[in-house]
Amino acid sequence: MLLISNIRQNKDEIISRLAIRGIDATDVINDILSLDEQSRQARTAMEQNQALGNQLSAKVGTLFKEGKKDEADAIRSESVRLKEELKTLEKVVEEKEEELKNSIITLPNTPNVSVPHGRDAEDNSVVLEHGTKVNLYEGALPHWELATKYDIIDFELGVKITGAGFPVYKGKGAIFQRALIQFFLNEAGAQGYMEIQPPLMVNAESGYGTGQLPDKEGQMYHSTVDDLYLIPTAEVPVTNIYRNVILNEVQLPIRNCAYTPCFRREAGSYGAHVRGLNRLHQFDKVEIVQIVKPENSYAVLEEMSAYVQSLLQKLGLHYRVLLLCGGDMGFTSAKTYDMEVWSPAQEMWLECSSVSNFETFQTNRLKCRYKNAEGKSELAHSLNGSALALPRIVAALLEANQTPDGIVVPEVLRKYTGFDMIN
């Protein structure tokens, strides 16, 4: 959530930065500033009423001690009137502040100045491309046919048990999944990320804290009886560890990682691009999260991007890095890099990771602060990244490593799988 103090002080800059997303926020910002002025005026009137009421209460006590009962009774009547007026003013303040908050939360994060203007994915910038595309042998198969051929992923069984988008991993397919998870967790641990095993369901306050609510209700599975949400990513519970927390500067940076299943409804997704593992409602992912000092967050973003790339390199995958344009960024992000792996059988790029800096957008909602060297409390910056999401990684690995005799397991995974071929 944007800071109202920043909107007050930097109105034109906020409007200019939101224009990078293709949003003309002029009217919205003006309305917010008008609400802010009304809210502050109401609060001033309330505080003046409280101060006068306190003065009169003290005066009543003094007059009674002096035996001036009539004067005391007259002032007491005025004090009672002020208390009734105070109740009305308190309600006005509450309503104005709620109205102001509800207006501010409709605004997405302001993009960093380095983010390119653009409306959609067509306007994203390719930062780099690593490796070369695999030349498959004649008769090579897409991953969903490989999965059936070697009986490692059963999509139809998943439909029977639950529905489309919930595959069943079997035998070497299940072991391959577990191997990737272990590899990603061990690599994160070696980079100084503390492993967390969080809940898979969160309350609405947690969803609000990281920006999934009220922006993405339609993408989340909701247990209405208990008003809990299945997590779309481990980012939500892990980042919420620091909700309403004041950290000490020496604790930063905080580096956490977590493996979880993730659940996304993603209603309305159809067509060839969602075949097989391309888009699922339940999938496994290892997430990395950092809480850092503001002045370090963009260096940390580059560090996190490089780390995710190192995983792709160790797996031997051909990939590229995109800098997302303003119109294609998530609601909460100030700057995002996407990593895409090449699917040689489908001849298309598959997104497998997003690494984002949220600056203070999440921490303002979370009230996650730290005490700086001067002992003053200020908002930290939060970042997160997929390191990595498994389905499209598995799809690319199966397709890129297929041979007429089976699928070759990347060398870095063999100590976890216990086999070097899927056949």
Secondary structure as a PSIPRED ss2 file (coil, helix, strand):
# PSIPRED VFORMAT (PSIPRED V4.0)

   1 M C   1.000  0.000  0.000
   2 L C   1.000  0.000  0.000
   3 L C   1.000  0.000  0.000
   4 I H   0.000  1.000  0.000
   5 S H   0.000  1.000  0.000
   6 N H   0.000  1.000  0.000
   7 I H   0.000  1.000  0.000
   8 R H   0.000  1.000  0.000
   9 Q H   0.000  1.000  0.000
  10 N C   1.000  0.000  0.000
  11 K H   0.000  1.000  0.000
  12 D H   0.000  1.000  0.000
  13 E H   0.000  1.000  0.000
  14 I H   0.000  1.000  0.000
  15 I H   0.000  1.000  0.000
  16 S H   0.000  1.000  0.000
  17 R H   0.000  1.000  0.000
  18 L H   0.000  1.000  0.000
  19 A H   0.000  1.000  0.000
  20 I C   1.000  0.000  0.000
  21 R C   1.000  0.000  0.000
  22 G C   1.000  0.000  0.000
  23 I C   1.000  0.000  0.000
  24 D C   1.000  0.000  0.000
  25 A C   1.000  0.000  0.000
  26 T H   0.000  1.000  0.000
  27 D H   0.000  1.000  0.000
  28 V H   0.000  1.000  0.000
  29 I H   0.000  1.000  0.000
  30 N H   0.000  1.000  0.000
  31 D H   0.000  1.000  0.000
  32 I H   0.000  1.000  0.000
  33 L H   0.000  1.000  0.000
  34 S H   0.000  1.000  0.000
  35 L H   0.000  1.000  0.000
  36 D H   0.000  1.000  0.000
  37 E H   0.000  1.000  0.000
  38 Q H   0.000  1.000  0.000
  39 S H   0.000  1.000  0.000
  40 R H   0.000  1.000  0.000
  41 Q H   0.000  1.000  0.000
  42 A H   0.000  1.000  0.000
  43 R H   0.000  1.000  0.000
  44 T H   0.000  1.000  0.000
  45 A H   0.000  1.000  0.000
  46 M H   0.000  1.000  0.000
  47 E H   0.000  1.000  0.000
  48 Q H   0.000  1.000  0.000
  49 N H   0.000  1.000  0.000
  50 Q H   0.000  1.000  0.000
  51 A H   0.000  1.000  0.000
  52 L H   0.000  1.000  0.000
  53 G H   0.000  1.000  0.000
  54 N H   0.000  1.000  0.000
  55 Q H   0.000  1.000  0.000
  56 L H   0.000  1.000  0.000
  57 S H   0.000  1.000  0.000
  58 A H   0.000  1.000  0.000
  59 K H   0.000  1.000  0.000
  60 V H   0.000  1.000  0.000
  61 G H   0.000  1.000  0.000
  62 T H   0.000  1.000  0.000
  63 L H   0.000  1.000  0.000
  64 F H   0.000  1.000  0.000
  65 K H   0.000  1.000  0.000
  66 E C   1.000  0.000  0.000
  67 G C   1.000  0.000  0.000
  68 K C   1.000  0.000  0.000
  69 K H   0.000  1.000  0.000
  70 D H   0.000  1.000  0.000
  71 E H   0.000  1.000  0.000
  72 A H   0.000  1.000  0.000
  73 D H   0.000  1.000  0.000
  74 A H   0.000  1.000  0.000
  75 I H   0.000  1.000  0.000
  76 R H   0.000  1.000  0.000
  77 S H   0.000  1.000  0.000
  78 E H   0.000  1.000  0.000
  79 S H   0.000  1.000  0.000
  80 V H   0.000  1.000  0.000
  81 R H   0.000  1.000  0.000
  82 L H   0.000  1.000  0.000
  83 K H   0.000  1.000  0.000
  84 E H   0.000  1.000  0.000
  85 E H   0.000  1.000  0.000
  86 L H   0.000  1.000  0.000
  87 K H   0.000  1.000  0.000
  88 T H   0.000  1.000  0.000
  89 L H   0.000  1.000  0.000
  90 E H   0.000  1.000  0.000
  91 K H   0.000  1.000  0.000
  92 V H   0.000  1.000  0.000
  93 V H   0.000  1.000  0.000
  94 E H   0.000  1.000  0.000
  95 E H   0.000  1.000  0.000
  96 K H   0.000  1.000  0.000
  97 E H   0.000  1.000  0.000
  98 E H   0.000  1.000  0.000
  99 E H   0.000  1.000  0.000
 100 L H   0.000  1.000  0.000
 101 K H   0.000  1.000  0.000
 102 N H   0.000  1.000  0.000
 103 S H   0.000  1.000  0.000
 104 I H   0.000  1.000  0.000
 105 I C   1.000  0.000  0.000
 106 T C   1.000  0.000  0.000
 107 L C   1.000  0.000  0.000
 108 P C   1.000  0.000  0.000
 109 N C   1.000  0.000  0.000
 110 T C   1.000  0.000  0.000
 111 P C   1.000  0.000  0.000
 112 N C   1.000  0.000  0.000
 113 V C   1.000  0.000  0.000
 114 S C   1.000  0.000  0.000
 115 V C   1.000  0.000  0.000
 116 P C   1.000  0.000  0.000
 117 H C   1.000  0.000  0.000
 118 G C   1.000  0.000  0.000
 119 R C   1.000  0.000  0.000
 120 D C   1.000  0.000  0.000
 121 A H   0.000  1.000  0.000
 122 E H   0.000  1.000  0.000
 123 D H   0.000  1.000  0.000
 124 N C   1.000  0.000  0.000
 125 S E   0.000  0.000  1.000
 126 V E   0.000  0.000  1.000
 127 V E   0.000  0.000  1.000
 128 L E   0.000  0.000  1.000
 129 E E   0.000  0.000  1.000
 130 H E   0.000  0.000  1.000
 131 G C   1.000  0.000  0.000
 132 T C   1.000  0.000  0.000
 133 K C   1.000  0.000  0.000
 134 V C   1.000  0.000  0.000
 135 N C   1.000  0.000  0.000
 136 L C   1.000  0.000  0.000
 137 Y C   1.000  0.000  0.000
 138 E C   1.000  0.000  0.000
 139 G C   1.000  0.000  0.000
 140 A C   1.000  0.000  0.000
 141 L C   1.000  0.000  0.000
 142 P C   1.000  0.000  0.000
 143 H H   0.000  1.000  0.000
 144 W H   0.000  1.000  0.000
 145 E H   0.000  1.000  0.000
 146 L H   0.000  1.000  0.000
 147 A H   0.000  1.000  0.000
 148 T H   0.000  1.000  0.000
 149 K H   0.000  1.000  0.000
 150 Y C   1.000  0.000  0.000
 151 D C   1.000  0.000  0.000
 152 I C   1.000  0.000  0.000
 153 I E   0.000  0.000  1.000
 154 D E   0.000  0.000  1.000
 155 F H   0.000  1.000  0.000
 156 E H   0.000  1.000  0.000
 157 L H   0.000  1.000  0.000
 158 G H   0.000  1.000  0.000
 159 V H   0.000  1.000  0.000
 160 K H   0.000  1.000  0.000
 161 I H   0.000  1.000  0.000
 162 T C   1.000  0.000  0.000
 163 G C   1.000  0.000  0.000
 164 A C   1.000  0.000  0.000
 165 G C   1.000  0.000  0.000
 166 F C   1.000  0.000  0.000
 167 P C   1.000  0.000  0.000
 168 V E   0.000  0.000  1.000
 169 Y E   0.000  0.000  1.000
 170 K C   1.000  0.000  0.000
 171 G C   1.000  0.000  0.000
 172 K H   0.000  1.000  0.000
 173 G H   0.000  1.000  0.000
 174 A H   0.000  1.000  0.000
 175 I H   0.000  1.000  0.000
 176 F H   0.000  1.000  0.000
 177 Q H   0.000  1.000  0.000
 178 R H   0.000  1.000  0.000
 179 A H   0.000  1.000  0.000
 180 L H   0.000  1.000  0.000
 181 I H   0.000  1.000  0.000
 182 Q H   0.000  1.000  0.000
 183 F H   0.000  1.000  0.000
 184 F H   0.000  1.000  0.000
 185 L H   0.000  1.000  0.000
 186 N H   0.000  1.000  0.000
 187 E H   0.000  1.000  0.000
 188 A H   0.000  1.000  0.000
 189 G H   0.000  1.000  0.000
 190 A H   0.000  1.000  0.000
 191 Q C   1.000  0.000  0.000
 192 G C   1.000  0.000  0.000
 193 Y C   1.000  0.000  0.000
 194 M E   0.000  0.000  1.000
 195 E E   0.000  0.000  1.000
 196 I E   0.000  0.000  1.000
 197 Q C   1.000  0.000  0.000
 198 P C   1.000  0.000  0.000
 199 P C   1.000  0.000  0.000
 200 L C   1.000  0.000  0.000
 201 M E   0.000  0.000  1.000
 202 V E   0.000  0.000  1.000
 203 N E   0.000  0.000  1.000
 204 A H   0.000  1.000  0.000
 205 E H   0.000  1.000  0.000
 206 S H   0.000  1.000  0.000
 207 G H   0.000  1.000  0.000
 208 Y H   0.000  1.000  0.000
 209 G H   0.000  1.000  0.000
 210 T C   1.000  0.000  0.000
 211 G C   1.000  0.000  0.000
 212 Q C   1.000  0.000  0.000
 213 L C   1.000  0.000  0.000
 214 P C   1.000  0.000  0.000
 215 D C   1.000  0.000  0.000
 216 K C   1.000  0.000  0.000
 217 E H   0.000  1.000  0.000
 218 G H   0.000  1.000  0.000
 219 Q H   0.000  1.000  0.000
 220 M C   1.000  0.000  0.000
 221 Y C   1.000  0.000  0.000
 222 H E   0.000  0.000  1.000
 223 S E   0.000  0.000  1.000
 224 T C   1.000  0.000  0.000
 225 V C   1.000  0.000  0.000
 226 D C   1.000  0.000  0.000
 227 D C   1.000  0.000  0.000
 228 L E   0.000  0.000  1.000
 229 Y E   0.000  0.000  1.000
 230 L E   0.000  0.000  1.000
 231 I C   1.000  0.000  0.000
 232 P C   1.000  0.000  0.000
 233 T C   1.000  0.000  0.000
 234 A C   1.000  0.000  0.000
 235 E H   0.000  1.000  0.000
 236 V H   0.000  1.000  0.000
 237 P H   0.000  1.000  0.000
 238 V H   0.000  1.000  0.000
 239 T H   0.000  1.000  0.000
 240 N H   0.000  1.000  0.000
 241 I H   0.000  1.000  0.000
 242 Y H   0.000  1.000  0.000
 243 R C   1.000  0.000  0.000
 244 N C   1.000  0.000  0.000
 245 V C   1.000  0.000  0.000
 246 I E   0.000  0.000  1.000
 247 L E   0.000  0.000  1.000
 248 N E   0.000  0.000  1.000
 249 E H   0.000  1.000  0.000
 250 V H   0.000  1.000  0.000
 251 Q H   0.000  1.000  0.000
 252 L C   1.000  0.000  0.000
 253 P C   1.000  0.000  0.000
 254 I E   0.000  0.000  1.000
 255 R E   0.000  0.000  1.000
 256 N E   0.000  0.000  1.000
 257 C E   0.000  0.000  1.000
 258 A E   0.000  0.000  1.000
 259 Y E   0.000  0.000  1.000
 260 T E   0.000  0.000  1.000
 261 P E   0.000  0.000  1.000
 262 C E   0.000  0.000  1.000
 263 F E   0.000  0.000  1.000
 264 R C   1.000  0.000  0.000
 265 R C   1.000  0.000  0.000
 266 E C   1.000  0.000  0.000
 267 A C   1.000  0.000  0.000
 268 G C   1.000  0.000  0.000
 269 S C   1.000  0.000  0.000
 270 Y C   1.000  0.000  0.000
 271 G C   1.000  0.000  0.000
 272 A H   0.000  1.000  0.000
 273 H H   0.000  1.000  0.000
 274 V H   0.000  1.000  0.000
 275 R C   1.000  0.000  0.000
 276 G C   1.000  0.000  0.000
 277 L C   1.000  0.000  0.000
 278 N C   1.000  0.000  0.000
 279 R C   1.000  0.000  0.000
 280 L C   1.000  0.000  0.000
 281 H C   1.000  0.000  0.000
 282 Q E   0.000  0.000  1.000
 283 F E   0.000  0.000  1.000
 284 D E   0.000  0.000  1.000
 285 K E   0.000  0.000  1.000
 286 V E   0.000  0.000  1.000
 287 E E   0.000  0.000  1.000
 288 I E   0.000  0.000  1.000
 289 V E   0.000  0.000  1.000
 290 Q E   0.000  0.000  1.000
 291 I E   0.000  0.000  1.000
 292 V E   0.000  0.000  1.000
 293 K C   1.000  0.000  0.000
 294 P H   0.000  1.000  0.000
 295 E H   0.000  1.000  0.000
 296 N H   0.000  1.000  0.000
 297 S H   0.000  1.000  0.000
 298 Y H   0.000  1.000  0.000
 299 A H   0.000  1.000  0.000
 300 V H   0.000  1.000  0.000
 301 L H   0.000  1.000  0.000
 302 E H   0.000  1.000  0.000
 303 E H   0.000  1.000  0.000
 304 M H   0.000  1.000  0.000
 305 S H   0.000  1.000  0.000
 306 A H   0.000  1.000  0.000
 307 Y H   0.000  1.000  0.000
 308 V H   0.000  1.000  0.000
 309 Q H   0.000  1.000  0.000
 310 S H   0.000  1.000  0.000
 311 L H   0.000  1.000  0.000
 312 L H   0.000  1.000  0.000
 313 Q H   0.000  1.000  0.000
 314 K H   0.000  1.000  0.000
 315 L C   1.000  0.000  0.000
 316 G C   1.000  0.000  0.000
 317 L C   1.000  0.000  0.000
 318 H C   1.000  0.000  0.000
 319 Y E   0.000  0.000  1.000
 320 R E   0.000  0.000  1.000
 321 V E   0.000  0.000  1.000
 322 L E   0.000  0.000  1.000
 323 L E   0.000  0.000  1.000
 324 L C   1.000  0.000  0.000
 325 C C   1.000  0.000  0.000
 326 G H   0.000  1.000  0.000
 327 G H   0.000  1.000  0.000
 328 D H   0.000  1.000  0.000
 329 M C   1.000  0.000  0.000
 330 G C   1.000  0.000  0.000
 331 F C   1.000  0.000  0.000
 332 T C   1.000  0.000  0.000
 333 S C   1.000  0.000  0.000
 334 A C   1.000  0.000  0.000
 335 K E   0.000  0.000  1.000
 336 T E   0.000  0.000  1.000
 337 Y E   0.000  0.000  1.000
 338 D E   0.000  0.000  1.000
 339 M E   0.000  0.000  1.000
 340 E E   0.000  0.000  1.000
 341 V E   0.000  0.000  1.000
 342 W E   0.000  0.000  1.000
 343 S E   0.000  0.000  1.000
 344 P C   1.000  0.000  0.000
 345 A C   1.000  0.000  0.000
 346 Q C   1.000  0.000  0.000
 347 E C   1.000  0.000  0.000
 348 M E   0.000  0.000  1.000
 349 W E   0.000  0.000  1.000
 350 L E   0.000  0.000  1.000
 351 E E   0.000  0.000  1.000
 352 C E   0.000  0.000  1.000
 353 S E   0.000  0.000  1.000
 354 S E   0.000  0.000  1.000
 355 V E   0.000  0.000  1.000
 356 S E   0.000  0.000  1.000
 357 N E   0.000  0.000  1.000
 358 F C   1.000  0.000  0.000
 359 E C   1.000  0.000  0.000
 360 T C   1.000  0.000  0.000
 361 F H   0.000  1.000  0.000
 362 Q H   0.000  1.000  0.000
 363 T H   0.000  1.000  0.000
 364 N H   0.000  1.000  0.000
 365 R H   0.000  1.000  0.000
 366 L H   0.000  1.000  0.000
 367 K C   1.000  0.000  0.000
 368 C C   1.000  0.000  0.000
 369 R E   0.000  0.000  1.000
 370 Y E   0.000  0.000  1.000
 371 K E   0.000  0.000  1.000
 372 N C   1.000  0.000  0.000
 373 A C   1.000  0.000  0.000
 374 E C   1.000  0.000  0.000
 375 G C   1.000  0.000  0.000
 376 K C   1.000  0.000  0.000
 377 S E   0.000  0.000  1.000
 378 E E   0.000  0.000  1.000
 379 L E   0.000  0.000  1.000
 380 A C   1.000  0.000  0.000
 381 H E   0.000  0.000  1.000
 382 S E   0.000  0.000  1.000
 383 L E   0.000  0.000  1.000
 384 N E   0.000  0.000  1.000
 385 G E   0.000  0.000  1.000
 386 S E   0.000  0.000  1.000
 387 A E   0.000  0.000  1.000
 388 L E   0.000  0.000  1.000
 389 A E   0.000  0.000  1.000
 390 L H   0.000  1.000  0.000
 391 P H   0.000  1.000  0.000
 392 R H   0.000  1.000  0.000
 393 I H   0.000  1.000  0.000
 394 V H   0.000  1.000  0.000
 395 A H   0.000  1.000  0.000
 396 A H   0.000  1.000  0.000
 397 L H   0.000  1.000  0.000
 398 L H   0.000  1.000  0.000
 399 E H   0.000  1.000  0.000
 400 A H   0.000  1.000  0.000
 401 N C   1.000  0.000  0.000
 402 Q E   0.000  0.000  1.000
 403 T E   0.000  0.000  1.000
 404 P C   1.000  0.000  0.000
 405 D C   1.000  0.000  0.000
 406 G E   0.000  0.000  1.000
 407 I E   0.000  0.000  1.000
 408 V E   0.000  0.000  1.000
 409 V C   1.000  0.000  0.000
 410 P C   1.000  0.000  0.000
 411 E H   0.000  1.000  0.000
 412 V H   0.000  1.000  0.000
 413 L H   0.000  1.000  0.000
 414 R H   0.000  1.000  0.000
 415 K H   0.000  1.000  0.000
 416 Y H   0.000  1.000  0.000
 417 T H   0.000  1.000  0.000
 418 G C   1.000  0.000  0.000
 419 F C   1.000  0.000  0.000
 420 D C   1.000  0.000  0.000
 421 M E   0.000  0.000  1.000
 422 I E   0.000  0.000  1.000
 423 N C   1.000  0.000  0.000
